[in-house]
Amino acid sequence: MSRTLELLPAVDVRDGQAVRLVHGESGTETSYGSPLEAALAWQRSGAEWLHLVDLDAAFGTGDNRALIAEVARAMDIKVELSGGIRDDETLAAALATGCTRVNLGTAALETPEWVAKVIAEHGDQIAVGLDVRGTTLRGRGWTRDGGDLYETLARLDSEGCARYVVTDIAKDGTLQGPNLELLRNVCAVTDRPVVASGGVSSLDDLRAISELVPLGVEGSIVGKALYAKAFTLEEALAAVAS
Ligand SMILES: O=C(O)c1ccccc1N[C@@H]1O[C@H](COP(=O)(O)O)[C@@H](O)[C@H]1O
């Protein structure tokens, strides 16, 4: 098992643009231009992963499927793809981009039988995004409650889910620091790797998340802090190198 925290710079796409949101709320977008340029820049800076999100698909306001596929296919690095992957057709399209894995959110809350089926079929290619406010999961662009975090986690564990991407919505896009307590609590109840998401603002935040690697935190998504130039990706990779 790797003892070095993986970093996943994020490219979230809305209306054809790379954007960052605050608390994942529609209408709070700050635009950062071409998603392809952003993704290539993270790759050039040494990223081994890209976290690529189709926000329109997540919100149900259309999709950026062709653009997302173009970005995923242009990458030489591993891609985690999410947003709007909720049935056989959207899953097949996502996997056809050559991405390393997909991250399912709403489907895990609304169609658990389908998610159990695709976990059984695709194993490590399926991660589940546990997007929480407090301990309540949120789906459909984080606009609807979707049940209790720990009950859902126990169910997914029993179904063989390979990995969780845990986002504290209250922290996401705020540069307020990650919710380390939430990450510790999730790691305490599952032996599956956890990818942290939400709130990273500094290299010290990344060092603090790195300290949770022995507990089961495998990686961290980094979004706003990179776009706001709080630090560079090169500095981030150096900070977590062990
Ligand atoms: O990443 C965001 O900022 C975000 C904001 C609002 C909704 C979703 C968001 N991102 C990711 O989208 C998927 C969930 O999509 P779906 O529910 O499966 O359609 C998940 O990875 C979220 O973290």
The ligand as an SDF file (V2000), in Angstrom:
LIG
                    3D

 23 24  0  0  0  0  0  0  0  0999 V2000
  -17.7880   18.7280   -7.2620 O   0  0  0  0  0  0  0  0  0  0  0  0
  -18.6840   19.5540   -7.0650 C   0  0  0  0  0  0  0  0  0  0  0  0
  -18.4310   20.7500   -6.7820 O   0  0  0  0  0  0  0  0  0  0  0  0
  -20.1120   19.1290   -7.1610 C   0  0  0  0  0  0  0  0  0  0  0  0
  -21.0880   20.0360   -6.8410 C   0  0  0  0  0  0  0  0  0  0  0  0
  -22.4250   19.6720   -6.9120 C   0  0  0  0  0  0  0  0  0  0  0  0
  -22.7520   18.3960   -7.2900 C   0  0  0  0  0  0  0  0  0  0  0  0
  -21.7940   17.4740   -7.6070 C   0  0  0  0  0  0  0  0  0  0  0  0
  -20.4560   17.8060   -7.5380 C   0  0  0  0  0  0  0  0  0  0  0  0
  -19.4290   16.9570   -7.8310 N   0  0  0  0  0  0  0  0  0  0  0  0
  -19.4120   15.5700   -7.9660 C   0  0  0  0  0  0  0  0  0  0  0  0
  -20.4230   15.0470   -8.8300 O   0  0  0  0  0  0  0  0  0  0  0  0
  -20.5430   13.6870   -8.5320 C   0  0  0  0  0  0  0  0  0  0  0  0
  -21.9620   13.2890   -8.2980 C   0  0  0  0  0  0  0  0  0  0  0  0
  -22.6510   13.2330   -9.4890 O   0  0  0  0  0  0  0  0  0  0  0  0
  -23.9360   12.2660   -9.5620 P   0  0  0  0  0  0  0  0  0  0  0  0
  -24.7220   12.5600   -8.3410 O   0  0  0  0  0  0  0  0  0  0  0  0
  -23.3860   10.8860   -9.5790 O   0  0  0  0  0  0  0  0  0  0  0  0
  -24.6010   12.6920  -10.8010 O   0  0  0  0  0  0  0  0  0  0  0  0
  -19.7630   13.4270   -7.2670 C   0  0  0  0  0  0  0  0  0  0  0  0
  -18.4760   12.9390   -7.6030 O   0  0  0  0  0  0  0  0  0  0  0  0
  -19.6390   14.7940   -6.6890 C   0  0  0  0  0  0  0  0  0  0  0  0
  -18.5690   14.8510   -5.7690 O   0  0  0  0  0  0  0  0  0  0  0  0
  1  2  2  0
  2  3  1  0
  2  4  1  0
  4  5  1  0
  4  9  2  0
  5  6  2  0
  6  7  1  0
  7  8  2  0
  8  9  1  0
  9 10  1  0
 10 11  1  0
 11 12  1  0
 11 22  1  0
 12 13  1  0
 13 14  1  0
 13 20  1  0
 14 15  1  0
 15 16  1  0
 16 17  2  0
 16 18  1  0
 16 19  1  0
 20 21  1  0
 20 22  1  0
 22 23  1  0
M  END
$$$$
